[in-house]
Amino acid sequence: MSRLLAWLNTAAGLILFFAMSGITQWVIFSTPQAKVFPFLIGILLLVNAVYLAVSEAEPYGHRS
């Protein structure tokens, strides 16, 4: 389940960054002030995806 959440967070974060990049003709975030909130949300989504990926792999590295 955490792998699915990590992939969804990655996809959502990259879609937000792609929408803010100006490559497309989307006029979702027209001013620099309007881009601050989606940028922060995108960073949080990507950090959460990395955390989920690392926390899933961590128990296999520990030995009792």
N, C-alpha and C positions, 0 to 999 in steps of 0.2 A: 504494500500500500504506500509506503514512504517513497518507493521508486516512482510510482505514478504521480504522487504529489510533487516530487522533485522535477519530473518532466513537465508537468503542468505549470509550475512556477517558472521554469526556464522559458517555456513558450510564451507565457503571459508577459514576462519581463522583456523578452526580445521583441515582442509585438509592440509594446509601449515605446521602446527605444527606436524601433523602425518608424513608428508613427511620428515621433518627434524629430527624426533626422532630416526631414525635408526632401527625401528621395522621392516620396510619393506625392501625389496631388491632394492628399488628405489635408483638410483645413480644420483639424480637431483642436490643435494647440497653436493659435495664431500669434500670440505674444510670448516674449521670453518669461514673463511672470506666470503665464498659464502652463509653462513647461516644468516648473519647479516641482509641483506635486506629483505628476506622473513620473518624473525622474527619480524622486525619492521612493515611490512605490516600486518602480522597476529595480532599483538597487536592493530594496528589501526582499523582493521576490527572488532575485538571483542569489543573494546571500542565504536566504532560506533554502533554496535548492541545493546549494553547496553544503550547507549544514546537514540536510537530510541525507545527501549522498555519503558524506563522511561518517555520520552517526550510524548509518546502516552497515558500513564496511568495518567499523571499529570493533564490534564484539568478536569478529573472527581473528583479530590480531592478538587478543589477550589469551594468555594461558593461565590456568589455575595451578 
